[in-house]
């Protein structure tokens, strides 16, 4: 005959009372360690969803803005990630490599919609923590600007680790991460003021819930920016793993030399779990990756629609592009404008021929008109690969500003031609350095299949 319910309750109560007090304390400690070990090389399966809403206000001309345009972004990411040994101190202790299985985004500005994608050969991405955010690069080939922008999101899974406390904490405790933590989490290039506070809210079934809130003032791409960040994350005490995070970031940004003004709100949801699938994040790959990315790793590839390809550093940004011209702008490390590069196709010549040097100089004089003071130098440049390269240096003035123009004529053995013109304030020529020549030397003419045109 079954025991009465009341008797079962009494039995359970007596058993509970017989448990030693030390066992109860062990099951519910006063202090908790929230840490992912630095040498933990387990593979994490990460999925993330980004939603952005707001508006941008384009700049039409100096001091004049256009009509605000609605902005929306929907993006999904799925990748496997492995932690690697650090490359230095502070933010640089955070380093990893990840393999993207899914990257999809839909960006809508006004009535225009784009859907950037990650090239299949660029799915393996290394990530290195910096104060300014997570530096991402492909070890095998340069990314394009659109690919880099696609991967650059607030609340990156590697950056989440800066929110963990450095010491044990109790429920209700608060802590302040490093001063650069919120800057890294929000991907702000230059910070003048930062605040960030975390708080352990609860611990239930070995899962800790932590809230965080902060703000940062500074600049991105040369434009003043003010951001707020808040959200929460869940930490599994048994797995020693942040398993879930939700981040809301609002940003007010002024217009700059590259980007329009914006007022946006971004929500990032990240889920992480362990996986046994190590492909292709093997021990061999982890050992082969250098601690620091090379200059080529950090470079970007640009392919305008004229069957050419060139490589440039990350301080060059695409400002404007049509079927007839592409305009890049160079910003220095502080976000200040340095130079502008205009790239345009020229009518093809016969195979083995090119526009004459004299005709090119005449075209320059016609283009600059009254702005031109004199042509100071004209020279052939050895390309070592069969391309014809010709550079003309001109000086003059525009709006009472002394300017220097560097014109390049580039022609392939096939007769395909393109011109590049770099314009820079004469007093800033030294700041431009050899970056113009680096771009020109990297330029390749491609066949319709996307392969470089063979040299003669």
C-alpha positions in Angstrom: 0.0 0.0 0.0 1.5 3.4 -1.0 2.7 5.6 1.8 0.5 8.6 2.6 1.6 11.9 1.0 2.2 13.5 4.4 4.6 10.7 5.4 6.6 11.2 2.2 6.9 14.9 3.1 8.0 14.2 6.6 10.6 11.7 5.3 12.0 14.3 2.8 12.1 16.9 5.5 14.1 14.6 7.8 16.5 13.7 5.0 17.0 17.4 4.3 17.7 18.2 7.9 20.3 15.4 8.1 22.5 17.0 5.3 25.6 18.6 6.8 25.7 22.4 6.8 29.0 22.3 4.9 27.3 20.5 1.9 24.6 23.2 1.7 27.3 25.9 1.7 29.2 24.1 -1.0 26.1 23.9 -3.2 25.4 27.6 -2.8 28.7 29.5 -2.4 28.8 33.2 -1.5 31.3 34.0 -4.1 31.5 33.0 -7.8 34.3 32.9 -10.3 33.2 34.1 -13.7 36.2 33.5 -16.0 37.0 31.8 -19.3 40.6 30.5 -19.0 43.2 32.2 -21.2 44.5 28.8 -22.3 41.0 27.4 -23.0 41.2 26.2 -26.6 37.8 24.5 -26.8 35.8 25.2 -29.9 32.8 27.5 -29.5 29.8 27.4 -31.8 28.6 31.0 -32.1 25.5 32.4 -33.6 24.6 36.1 -33.6 21.9 38.4 -34.9 22.2 42.1 -35.4 19.3 44.6 -35.9 19.9 48.3 -36.6 17.4 51.0 -37.0 17.7 54.8 -37.2 18.5 57.4 -39.8 21.5 59.0 -41.6 21.9 62.5 -42.8 24.1 62.9 -45.9 26.4 65.9 -46.4 25.8 67.5 -49.8 28.5 70.2 -49.5 30.4 72.0 -46.9 27.9 73.2 -44.2 24.9 71.8 -46.1 23.1 68.5 -45.4 20.5 66.6 -47.3 17.3 65.1 -46.2 17.6 62.4 -43.5 17.2 58.9 -44.8 15.9 55.9 -42.8 18.4 53.1 -42.1 17.8 49.5 -41.3 20.2 46.5 -41.0 19.4 42.9 -40.5 22.3 40.5 -40.2 22.9 36.9 -39.1 26.2 35.2 -38.3 27.1 31.6 -37.5 30.7 30.5 -36.9 33.0 28.3 -34.9 35.7 30.0 -32.9 38.9 29.0 -31.1 40.7 31.0 -28.5 44.4 31.6 -29.2 47.3 32.8 -27.0 47.5 36.5 -26.6 49.7 38.9 -28.6 50.4 41.3 -25.8 48.9 43.0 -22.8 45.4 44.5 -22.1 43.1 44.1 -25.1 45.8 42.2 -27.1 45.5 39.3 -24.7 42.2 38.5 -26.6 43.0 36.6 -29.8 41.1 34.0 -31.7 40.4 32.4 -35.1 37.0 31.6 -36.4 35.4 29.9 -39.4 32.2 31.5 -40.7 29.5 29.0 -41.8 26.9 31.7 -42.4 27.1 35.4 -43.0 24.0 37.2 -44.4 23.0 40.8 -44.2 20.4 43.1 -45.7 21.1 46.9 -45.5 18.5 49.4 -46.5 19.2 53.2 -46.8 16.2 55.1 -48.0 14.9 53.2 -51.0 18.2 51.5 -51.7 18.9 48.0 -50.5 22.2 46.0 -50.6 23.1 42.5 -49.4 26.9 42.3 -48.8 28.4 38.8 -48.6 31.6 37.2 -47.5 33.5 35.5 -50.3 33.8 31.7 -49.9 37.6 31.9 -49.8 37.4 34.4 -46.9 35.5 32.3 -44.3 38.5 31.8 -42.1 39.0 34.9 -40.1 41.6 35.8 -37.4 40.5 38.2 -34.7 42.8 40.3 -32.4 41.7 42.5 -29.6 42.6 46.2 -29.6 41.4 49.1 -27.7 39.6 50.4 -30.8 37.7 47.1 -31.3 38.4 43.6 -32.7 40.8 43.7 -35.6 39.6 41.1 -38.1 41.5 39.8 -41.1 41.7 36.8 -43.5 45.1 35.0 -43.2 44.9 33.8 -46.9 43.9 37.0 -48.8 42.9 40.6 -48.3 39.3 41.3 -47.5 37.3 44.0 -49.3 36.0 47.0 -47.5 32.4 45.7 -47.7 33.5 42.4 -46.2 35.3 44.1 -43.4 32.3 46.3 -42.6 30.0 43.3 -42.7 32.1 41.5 -40.0 32.6 44.6 -37.8 29.8 44.5 -35.3 29.2 45.7 -31.7 29.3 43.1 -29.1 31.7 40.7 -30.8 32.0 37.3 -29.1 35.7 37.9 -28.4 35.0 41.4 -27.0 32.4 40.0 -24.6 35.2 38.6 -22.5 36.2 42.1 -21.3 32.9 42.1 -19.3 34.0 39.3 -17.0 35.2 40.2 -13.5 38.9 40.0 -12.6 38.1 38.5 -9.1 35.4 36.5 -7.4 32.1 38.3 -7.0 28.9 37.9 -4.9 25.3 38.5 -5.9 24.8 42.2 -5.9 28.5 43.0 -6.4 29.4 45.6 -9.1 32.7 46.0 -10.9 34.3 48.3 -13.4 36.2 46.7 -16.4 39.3 48.3 -17.9 38.9 51.8 -19.2 39.2 50.6 -22.8 36.6 47.8 -22.4 33.5 49.8 -23.6 35.5 51.3 -26.4 36.5 47.8 -27.6 33.0 46.5 -27.1 31.4 49.3 -29.1 34.1 49.6 -31.8 34.9 53.3 -31.3 38.2 54.3 -32.8 39.1 57.2 -30.5 37.7 57.6 -27.0 37.9 60.7 -24.9 35.6 59.6 -22.1 34.4 56.1 -21.1 32.2 54.6 -18.4 31.2 50.9 -17.8 29.8 49.1 -14.8 28.8 45.4 -14.5 26.7 43.8 -11.8 26.0 40.2 -10.8 22.2 40.0 -10.6 21.6 36.4 -9.8 22.8 32.8 -9.9 20.3 30.0 -10.7 21.1 26.4 -11.6 24.8 27.2 -12.1 24.0 30.1 -14.5 25.0 33.6 -13.5 23.2 36.6 -14.9 25.2 39.8 -15.2 23.9 43.2 -16.3 26.1 46.0 -17.7 25.7 49.6 -18.8 28.1 52.3 -20.0 28.8 55.1 -22.4 31.7 56.3 -24.5 32.4 59.7 -26.1 35.0 60.0 -28.9 35.3 59.8 -32.6 34.9 57.3 -35.4 36.3 58.0 -38.9 37.0 61.5 -38.0 33.5 62.3 -36.8 32.5 63.0 -33.2 30.4 60.2 -31.7 28.5 59.6 -28.4 27.4 56.1 -27.6 25.5 54.3 -24.8 25.8 50.5 -24.2 23.7 48.3 -22.0 22.5 44.7 -21.8 23.2 41.5 -20.0 24.9 38.1 -20.4 24.6 34.6 -18.9 27.6 32.7 -17.7 27.6 29.0 -17.2 29.6 28.3 -14.0 30.1 24.6 -14.9 31.2 25.1 -18.5 33.1 28.3 -17.6 31.5 30.0 -20.6 29.4 33.0 -21.6 26.5 31.3 -23.2 24.2 34.2 -24.1 24.5 38.0 -24.4 22.1 40.8 -25.4 23.6 44.2 -26.2 21.8 47.4 -27.1 23.9 50.3 -28.4 22.7 53.7 -29.4 24.9 56.1 -31.3 24.8 59.8 -32.2 27.5 60.6 -34.8 28.3 63.9 -36.5 29.2 63.9 -40.2 32.8 63.4 -41.1 35.1 63.4 -44.2 33.9 59.9 -45.0 30.6 59.1 -43.3 27.2 61.0 -43.0 25.8 62.0 -39.6 23.7 59.2 -38.0 21.4 58.5 -35.2 21.0 54.7 -34.8 20.1 52.0 -32.3 21.8 48.5 -32.7 20.7 45.3 -30.9 23.1 42.3 -30.9 22.1 38.9 -29.6 24.9 36.4 -29.2 24.7 32.7 -28.3 27.7 30.5 -27.6 28.1 26.8 -26.9 30.8 24.1 -27.0 31.2 21.9 -30.0 33.4 18.9 -30.9 33.7 20.0 -34.5 37.2 21.4 -34.8 37.4 21.6 -38.6 39.2 23.6 -39.8 40.3 25.1 -36.5 42.9 22.5 -35.8 46.0 22.6 -33.6 48.2 22.9 -36.7 46.3 26.0 -37.8 46.5 27.5 -34.4 50.3 27.1 -34.3 50.8 28.4 -37.9 49.0 31.7 -37.4 51.5 34.4 -36.5 50.9 36.5 -33.4 50.6 39.7 -35.4 48.9 40.2 -38.8 51.2 41.2 -41.7 50.7 44.4 -43.7 49.1 42.3 -46.5 46.8 40.7 -44.0 45.5 44.1 -42.9 45.3 45.5 -46.4 42.0 45.7 -48.3 41.2 44.8 -52.0 39.2 47.1 -54.2 37.6 46.0 -57.5 35.8 48.7 -59.4 33.7 47.6 -62.3 36.4 48.0 -65.0 38.3 44.7 -64.7 41.0 46.1 -62.4 42.0 45.3 -58.9 44.1 47.2 -56.4 45.3 46.9 -52.8 45.2 49.7 -50.2 45.6 50.1 -46.5 42.6 50.4 -44.2 42.9 54.2 -43.8 41.6 54.5 -47.4 37.8 54.6 -47.6 35.4 54.4 -50.6 33.7 57.8 -50.6 31.8 57.7 -53.9 31.5 55.3 -56.9 29.7 55.4 -60.3 30.1 53.6 -63.5 32.6 56.3 -64.6 34.7 57.0 -61.5 35.5 55.8 -58.0 36.7 58.1 -55.2 38.7 57.0 -52.2 39.6 59.2 -49.3 42.6 58.8 -47.0 42.2 59.5 -43.3 45.1 59.4 -40.8 45.0 57.6 -37.5 43.2 60.5 -35.8 40.5 60.5 -38.5 41.7 63.7 -40.2 41.5 64.0 -44.0 44.8 63.6 -45.8 44.2 62.9 -49.5 41.6 62.0 -52.2 42.2 59.5 -55.0 39.9 59.4 -58.1 40.1 56.4 -60.3 38.6 56.3 -63.8 38.8 54.1 -66.9 40.3 55.6 -70.1 39.3 54.5 -73.6 41.4 51.5 -74.5 44.3 51.7 -76.9 45.4 49.1 -79.4 47.2 46.1 -77.9 50.8 47.2 -77.0 49.9 50.9 -77.2 48.8 53.6 -74.8 47.8 57.2 -74.6 50.9 59.3 -75.4 52.7 61.2 -72.6 52.0 64.5 -74.3 48.3 63.8 -74.7 48.1 62.8 -71.0 49.8 66.1 -70.0 47.5 68.1 -72.3 44.4 66.4 -70.7 45.7 67.4 -67.2 46.1 71.0 -68.3 42.6 71.1 -69.7 41.2 69.4 -66.6 42.9 71.7 -64.0 42.4 74.9 -66.1 43.1 78.0 -64.0 43.9 76.0 -60.9 47.2 74.8 -62.5 50.3 76.7 -61.7 52.9 74.3 -63.2 53.7 70.7 -64.0 56.8 70.1 -61.8 57.7 66.6 -62.9 56.8 63.9 -65.4 58.4 60.5 -65.3 58.1 56.8 -66.3 57.8 54.3 -63.5 59.2 50.8 -63.9 56.3 48.3 -63.3 58.4 45.1 -63.7 55.3 43.3 -65.1 54.7 44.8 -68.5 52.4 47.6 -67.5 53.0 51.1 -68.7 53.1 53.5 -65.7 53.5 57.3 -66.1 53.3 59.9 -63.3 52.8 63.6 -63.6 53.2 65.9 -60.6 51.3 69.2 -60.8 51.0 72.1 -58.3 48.4 74.9 -58.1 45.7 76.4 -56.0 42.0 75.9 -55.4 39.9 78.2 -53.1 43.2 79.8 -52.1 44.6 76.5 -50.9 47.9 75.3 -52.3 47.4 71.8 -53.7 49.5 69.1 -55.3 48.1 66.7 -57.8 49.7 63.3 -58.6 48.4 61.9 -61.9 49.0 58.4 -63.0 48.4 56.8 -66.4 48.4 53.0 -66.2 48.1 50.8 -69.3 48.1 47.0 -69.7 49.8 45.2 -72.6 46.2 44.5 -73.9 45.6 48.2 -74.3 43.3 48.6 -71.3 43.9 51.9 -69.5 43.0 53.6 -66.3 44.0 56.9 -64.7 44.4 57.8 -61.0 44.7 61.2 -59.6 45.7 61.9 -56.0 45.1 65.4 -54.6 46.6 66.6 -51.4 47.2 69.9 -49.6 50.8 70.8 -50.5 51.7 71.1 -46.9 50.5 67.5 -46.3 52.4 65.8 -49.1 54.8 64.2 -46.6 51.8 62.7 -44.7 50.7 61.0 -48.0 54.2 59.5 -48.2 54.4 56.7 -50.8 50.8 55.6 -50.4 49.9 56.8 -53.9 52.7 54.6 -55.4 51.7 51.6 -53.2 48.2 51.7 -54.7 49.5 52.1 -58.3 52.1 49.4 -58.0 49.4 47.0 -56.6 47.0 47.7 -59.5 46.3 44.7 -61.8 44.3 44.5 -65.0 42.0 41.5 -64.9 40.6 39.3 -67.7 36.8 39.0 -67.8 37.2 35.8 -65.8 38.8 37.8 -62.9 42.4 36.7 -63.5 45.3 39.1 -63.9 46.2 40.0 -67.5 49.4 38.2 -68.4 52.4 40.4 -69.1 54.1 40.2 -72.5 
